[in-house]
Every structure is written in structure tokens, then in C-alpha cells.
Amino acid sequence: MLLRAIINSIESVAPRSAQEEWDNSGMQVGDTGRDIQSVLLTTDVTQDVVSEAILCSCQLIVSHHPLLFHGLKQVCGQTPQAKVVEMAVKHDIAIYSAHTSLDSVIGGINTRLADKLGIVEQRILIPGSQHTGIPTGLGIIGKLSQPMAYDAFLAHVRETLQCTYMRYTRPKKEMVETVALCGGSGAEFIPEAIAQGADAYLTADCKYHEFQDAEGQIGLVDIDHWISERHAREIFRDIIEPLGVQCIISKQDKTPIQLWQEQKN
């Protein structure tokens, strides 16, 4: 399968025109005219992930987070990104990323996250513009199929998403029915979630004062960024496997955040 055909399939779901202005979704490394038999799917492109692609004989890495946000002035192994580029080029591995292009569409990151949590009657939290007839925007808001107590909702999130940690505020009311969410760094949308009547808002990377402002207004639930978006790999698999291309979900793809846990004797 030609790489350009794989890209066309990804972009039929997540068009690059839907990405945010600051983003860099699309080809990162490689030639779109090459033949691809095997793809490694990942959230982030790290040296360990590229080493895994080499061991698995993958010709392509498809990631959620772009390897390159800013232009490289040198490719001399002086930064983690430069080292990854060197490894990929040396081993003839192409890299493609779908970041906010996948965040911004129905059926993308936020839809999948909402589906996992059992949220129904979904609509986009922050609507964007139409891209080739596809409605776009960031975040999702909807309702739980059955209202639940806030502590039960927290347990539901932790179990469903297998969270390594959760930080949260107490909500305005102890029963949760309407839930808003945004995978990745979505703290800027807390006021909109409140304005649209959400009882709880799930996202990642919140700061102290954002928790302070949310206290008593909404149940703000902050989880690991990687955990909130790792299901991008499942979406990529659902798109690419029907093309007859082998898909491997990376075992080296993991959050860089480590938690201190004191050993007990």
C-alpha cells in the first residue's frame, strides 16, 4: 500500500485543514510515494518508539503528537527531536502525525473518549468551522446514560481510562449528568463547560489557579495528558487495518510522567 493512500484514508477522517493554526499535523519524515506493509501506531514519537519500529520492521510510524512543531536548524543529534529524525532517516522509516486534525472532528479523539465514558447525546463543546462538509471544533459535551454521584463518576473515570492519577475539585452539585471533556490540554475551555451547564469537565494539564477558579463551580477532573489521548492509536488502527496494512500498537509509547510512591516494608 502506498503511503499516500494511507494518508488519504487518515485525512478522510481528520483533514489537515481542520488543525489549529499553530499545529503541524501531516508528514514529518519520509516519502509519500513509498510502499508500506507495516505501521507502528503511537501517541508520541520518541527514540524508544523508533527503535521499536526498527525491530518490528515497520516502514511507517503514525503518531498523534507531531514530532516537529518548530523547524530544525540542525540535525546533529543535539535535541531529542533531531535524534529521532536521524534514526528515522537512517532506517528509512516515514513518520506521519494527526494531532489537532484528529482532535477537531466528530469520530476523533474527543468522540472516542466520550464513547469510552458512556456519554450520549454528544455535541462539540467549542464549534469550529466546516471543513469539506465535516463539522469541526474542540471538546465534547453530552450526558451520562444514567446520572451518578460525583465520587462514583470519579471511580468510573479512573477504572475506564486506567488513570495513573487524578486531580479534581468538588462540583457545584454532587450528582453528575452533563459531562464536558477535552483530551489533552483543555483547561482554557473550563469557562465554556460551566456556561453550557456541565456538572463535570475532564481534561489534562490544569494549573493551580484553574483548579481554584473551578472549585464549587464544576467538578474539574485532571488526568494524565497521555492517558487522555492514547486512544488515538485505536482510531488509527480502525482507519488503516481495513486497507490490508499490518498495524502494531507501540509498547514503548508511554507517559513521561512518573509518580513517586514510597516503598513500604
N, C-alpha and C positions, 0 to 999 in steps of 0.2 A: 504494500500500500504506500503510495507516495505521501510524503509528509504534508504536502499542500492539501491533499484530500482529507487528512486527519484534521488539519487546521480549519478547513471549511466546515467540517462537521461540528467542531467545538464552537466556531463563530456563528453557526446557525442557531445555537442556543445562547451564546454570550458574545454578541458582536463587539468588536473593539470600539465602535462608535459609541457604545454605552458606558465606556470607562470614564472616570473622573479626569479632569484636565491635567492634574499633577501626576497621573499614573503612567505606567509603562507596560501595559499588557501587550502581548504579542511575541514575536520571535526575539529571543535573547542571543542565541548562538546557533549557527548552522545554516544549511542549505535546504530550502523548502522543496527542492526537486529530488531529494534522495529517497530511497526506498526504506521503509520501516517495517520490521517484523515484530519488534517487542518494545514496549513502552513502560518506563518506571513512573509511577504516579506519586506525587509528594506535595506537601504544603510548602516547604522551603527547600531551596537548592543549597546544600552545604557540601563540603569536601567529602564527608562520610556518605552522603547520598550519591554523589558522582562515583565514588569508589564502589558502591553497591551496584550502580548501573553498569560499571565495567565488569564486575563479577558475574552479573546476570546477563551479560551480552545484550544489553538494551541499546538501541540506536537513538532513542529519544527519551528525554525527561520532560514530563508535563507537570508544572507546578502551579500553585495558587499565587503565592507571593513571587513577584518578579525578582530575578537575580540582580538585575540592573535598574536602579532608579535614577542614577546620575551617570553621566558619561565617565568612562575610564580614561584617564590621561596616560596611564602606563599599564601594561600587562606584564609585570615583572615579579609577580608573587608577593607584592608588598601589602596587599589587603586580602581579606578572606574572599571577596568577590573576584579579584584578579586571579587568585589561586584556582578558584573554581573554573573560571574561563580557560585558564591554561590547561587544566586537566581535561575539560570537555573537548577542547580543540585537539589536543594531543591524541585523544582516544576516539575522535570523530563522533562525538555524541552531540546531538542537537538538543536545544532547550527552548521550550515554549511556555509562556505563562499567561494565565487568565485570572486577573485579580479583580479590580472593581467592575470589570466587564461581566464577571460571574456574580459579583455581589449585587449588581443593579437590576437583575432580570428575574421575572417570575420563573420558578424552576431552578433558581440558582442557590447560592449559599444560604440565604435567609429563609427561603421557602423550605429547603431541606431541614434546616434547624427547627423551624416551626413544626414541620411534619413529625419530626422525632419527638417533640414535646407534646404532640397531640393537640395542636392549636388549629382550630377550624375557623371558617368564615374569614379567611386571610385577605388582607389588602396591604398595599405598600404604605409604609409609615410616612416616608418623605417622597412623594411622587416626583419623578423627573419628566423628561420629555419623551416623545415617541421616537424609537429608532427602528427604521424599516418595519413599522407596524407593530413593534414589540413595546408594551408599556414598561417603563423603567423607573427606578428610584431606589432609595436605600431603606433598609429595615422592613419589618413586617409587624402588623398589629392584627390581633384576632382574639378569639375566645377559646378557653379550655372547653372540652366537650362536657365536662362537669366541673362546677366551681369547687375549689378546695381551700382548706385553711392554708395560710401563708407558710407555716412550718412544713406542712405536707407538700406544698409546692416546691420548697427548697429541697426537700428529700427527693422529690420526683426529678428535679433538675440534676441533682448530684448523681443519682442512680442511672438515669437515662443517658447522660453525657459522660459518665465516669469521670467526674471532675476531680482533679487533684487538690483543689482548694476552691473555696467560695467566700467572697466578702459581700456583705449585704447590709442594708438599712431596714428598719421596721417600716411597714407601709402605713398608709392612712387608715386602712381598714384591714381586718385580719382575714377576710375571705378574698380569694383571688379568682377572678373570672376573666377579665380582659388583660391580655399579656402583649407587650410590645418587645421586640428584640432586634438587635443588630449584631451580627457576627463581626469579630474584630473590634477595632477601636471606635465605639459608637457613643461615647459619653456626650458628645455635642447635641445628641438628639433627645436627651433626658427631658428638657422642657416641652418638646413636642409630644413625647409619650404621655406626659402629665396632662397637656392640653387636650389630647384625644381620649382621655379617660382611662388610661391603662392603670391597672392596680399594681402591676409589677413590670419592670423593664430589665431585660437580660442583655448584657454586653460584656466588654473586656476593657482593661487598661484605664479604669476610672481613677481620678485623683482625689485627694483628701477633701478638698472643698466641694467637689461634685457630690461626694457622699453627704457632706454637711448640708448642702442645699436640698438634697433629695429626702433627707430624714423627715418622716412624718407626712411627706407628700406622695411618695410612691415607694414600693418595695424595689430598691435598686439592687440587682444581683450581678456581681462582677466575677467572672470566671477567667481562666487562663485563655489568652488570645488564641493559641494554637488549638486548644480543645474546641473553641467556638467555631473553628473553620476547617478542622481536619477532614470533615466530611466532603470537602471539595474533591478529594481523591475518589470517593464513591461516585460523584457526579461525572467526573472524567471517565471513569470505568464504564458507566452506563452509556456514555456517548461513543466511546472508542471501541469497546469489545464487539458491538454488532458489525463493525467494519471487517472483522476477521483478524484483528491485530491482538496479540497477546498483551495483557495488562497485568502489571505487578505493582501492588501497593507497597511502598517503601517500608522496610522495617527499621531503617536508620532515621526516618523522619520523626522528630520528637521535639517537644518544647525545650527551649534552652533554660527555662526557669527551674531551679532546684529548690526544694523546701527543706529547711533544717528540721530534723527530727532527732531529738536526743535519744540515744540508745539506753534502754532500761535493762538493768541486770536481773 
